[in-house]
């Protein structure tokens, strides 16, 4: 089911987001793994378009928050206000009460406001005036941020970054696809014409299918070895946490399910590592993503890859 569902969603989104099928698949994998996605790239690469096209493709409620410095936590979670007509306090739910939430330019809000998403993303619930309320299922956050502007922004702290299962850069399309966009083959607002190709219930079923996808002792040992290698690398000040290692396992299982398999392999782990691990590490003297990627690739090259037949175990 997961494989067929991913193909449906990818085919639909690709009508608006051209030449990014591999990235769409990764976003689907994170969603099926029960995680959230941080799209970090330069302006004009289709981050918001990707999020809106995904929301159009999945039946369910979609809401968008434009993060700004004056945004308050209550603007995200909701607030109890006094209704003069009814003479009582009434709960006005915030935009987090939805199925797919687009947190656009999330690093433009203050840390106090950013932290309002922590409980929502980790525990699928929020607390308003002491009352804890469950969020709808499925609940999926796709956030965007621009990495090249620092003036007027508030970098996401490590605790917030750790809530995102993957961090992804869409990059520029190849020349052929870019020519189609420039020539008008893909019109502005193309995502508005998309229709839903799956339901929220199908997303929940896909998440359950990922739950039963297995990673045996060999694969789990490989993940543990990668985590240990990041903690011992001289260029890394703080390595992969246990929660990050668990997220790597879950993302690997989601990639396996998308490929039509019920077991994860070391190759799934290695592919998932490039998107699950880098934003969870704290580096020594490195700030550019290219350096971070090179460091992780070096770490992965230093960890022996299990070669036995995983599916036979």
C-alpha positions, 0 to 999 in steps of 0.5 A: 500500500505504501508504495502505491500511495507514494506513487500516487502522491508523487505523480500528483505533486510533480504536476506542480513541482517539476523534476523533484520526484526523489525529494517528493518521495523523501517527504512522503517517507517522513510523513509515513514515518510519523515525522515532520519535514524542514525545507531549507533552501534559497528563495525561489526553489519551490519550498512553499509550492511543495508544501501546498501541493502536498496539502492539495494531494492529501485529503484533510485540513490544511493550514498555513502560518506565516511566521513573523517576529510579532507572532505570539505562541497563542497565534499558533496554539489558540486562546481562550477569549471572553465572549461578551455576548455569551458571558463566558470564556470560549476556546478559539483553536489555533492553526495547529488543529489541522492535518497538514501545517505549513510553518512558512519561514519558521526562523523569522519568529522569536524562540518563544513562539517557535517553542509553541510547536515543540509539544505539538510536533513531539506529542501531537497535543497542545496545552492552552491555559492548563488544558491539554488538547489532542491534535487531529490525526494525521498531524504533519508539519512541513516548515520552510526557512531561508538559510542565507539571510540572518538579519531579522531571523532567529536560528532554530535551537537544537531542541527544535531541529531535533523535532524534524525527522529530515531536513531537505534542500530542494535545489534548482531544477535541471535545465530542461525542467527550468526551461519548462517553468520559464516558458510557462509550461508550469503556471504560477499557482499550478498547485491550485488545480491539484485534487486530493489523491489520498485520504487522511485515513490512508496516511494513517494506514501507511504509518501503521504499515511502516510500524510493522516494517522490521529492522533486524539486529544487523541493521540496528547495529549499523545504526548504532555504529553510525551514531557512535561514529558521529560522537567520536568524530573530531569535527563533531562536538555533539553527535547523534542522540539516541532519539536521532538514531531511533528516527533514523531507523524509522525513516529507513523503514519508511524508505523500505516500505516505499520500495515495497519491502517489509524489512529495512537494509543498510542501504536504506539506512545510508540513504536516510542518514543524509537527511536525518542526521546532519541537522542533529549534529553540532559541529566544531567550526563548521557552518556551511551545509557543504562542509556538514555533508562532507563530514557526514559522508566521511563518517559513513565511509568509516563505518563498515556496511553489513553485507549479509543477506538481511532479508533472509534473517 
